[in-house]
Amino acid sequence: MKHGESLKTVARVVGNDEREMARRMGDCRLKMEADEQQLLSLQQYRDQYLREFHGAGGGCVNAVQLQDYRVFLGRLDQAIEQQQRLLAESRQAFEDLQQQWLRLRGEKKALQKLIDRRQQRDMAKQARGEQKELDERAGWAYRDKALH
């Protein structure tokens, strides 16, 4: 296998890896957006629960109702904190994938530049060879004409 062909093979593999990383980033982005939506829903539910409790005469409750309210609110706060952690993990995973994708994209571009330069060099070398051959033929034709 010629060196140029092996570079093309490596570029193809890196390109495949880049596309796979982009697909994984898309999946990760969807999870991150779902986590954000879930967090927003929990926060809105908590806010609504607080408004309803205080609006429904939060001051006119017995001790048991107040204890139930606090327990439920504590569990809701825990769920919100857990969802915030999940969202932070999703964001970090997305950022990690994005960095890997950017690295692969850079590698692919660098390989493509190298391939392009080698192709240009090979074409120039071939053109010089063809020109040399034409010059030699012209020289032979001139010599043959001069001899006759």
RATADA-V502020 format. One record per residue. RES is the residue in one letter. PSI is psi as a letter, one per 40 degrees, with the letter a starting at -180 (NA if undefined). OMEGA is omega in degrees with one decimal (999 if undefined). Layout:
<<RES PSI OMEGA> <RES PSI OMEGA>>
This chain:
<<M h 179.7> <K i -177.8> <H d 179.4> <G d 178.5> <E d 179.2> <S d 175.8> <L d 178.1> <K d 177.9> <T d 178.5> <V d 179.6> <A d 179.1> <R d 178.9> <V d 179.6> <V d 176.8> <G d 176.6> <N d 178.1> <D d 179.9> <E d 179.2> <R d 178.1> <E d 179.1> <M d 178.2> <A d 177.8> <R d 178.5> <R d 176.4> <M d 178.5> <G d 177.5> <D d -179.1> <C d 178.5> <R d 178.3> <L d 178.1> <K d 179.7> <M d 179.2> <E d 176.7> <A d 177.4> <D d 177.5> <E d -179.6> <Q d 178.6> <Q d 178.0> <L d 179.1> <L d 178.9> <S d 178.6> <L d 179.6> <Q d 178.8> <Q d 178.4> <Y d 178.5> <R d 179.3> <D d 179.1> <Q d 179.6> <Y d 178.3> <L d -179.9> <R d -178.4> <E d -179.5> <F d -179.3> <H d 179.4> <G d -178.3> <A f 178.1> <G f -179.6> <G d 179.4> <G e -177.1> <C f 179.1> <V i 177.8> <N i -174.8> <A d -179.3> <V d 179.1> <Q d 178.7> <L d 177.9> <Q d 177.6> <D d 179.1> <Y d -179.2> <R d 179.3> <V d -178.9> <F d 179.0> <L d 177.0> <G d 178.8> <R d 178.3> <L d 176.8> <D d 177.2> <Q d 178.8> <A d 178.7> <I d 178.4> <E d 178.6> <Q d 179.8> <Q d 175.7> <Q d 177.1> <R d 177.8> <L d 178.9> <L d 178.6> <A d 177.6> <E d 178.6> <S d 179.1> <R d -179.9> <Q d 178.9> <A d 178.8> <F d 179.6> <E d 177.4> <D d 178.7> <L d 179.9> <Q d 177.7> <Q d 177.8> <Q d 179.4> <W d 179.0> <L d 178.0> <R d 179.5> <L d 178.8> <R d 176.9> <G d 178.1> <E d -179.0> <K d 178.8> <K d 179.7> <A d 178.1> <L d -179.4> <Q d 176.3> <K d 179.3> <L d 178.5> <I d -179.9> <D d 179.1> <R d 179.1> <R d 178.2> <Q d 177.9> <Q d 178.5> <R d 179.8> <D d 178.7> <M d 178.3> <A d 178.7> <K d 179.2> <Q d 179.4> <A d 177.3> <R d 178.7> <G d 178.6> <E d 179.3> <Q d 178.5> <K d 179.6> <E d 177.7> <L d 178.9> <D d 178.9> <E d 179.0> <R d 178.8> <A d 177.9> <G d 177.9> <W d -179.6> <A d -179.9> <Y d 178.8> <R d 179.2> <D d -179.6> <K d -178.7> <A d -179.4> <L d -176.8> <H NA 999>>
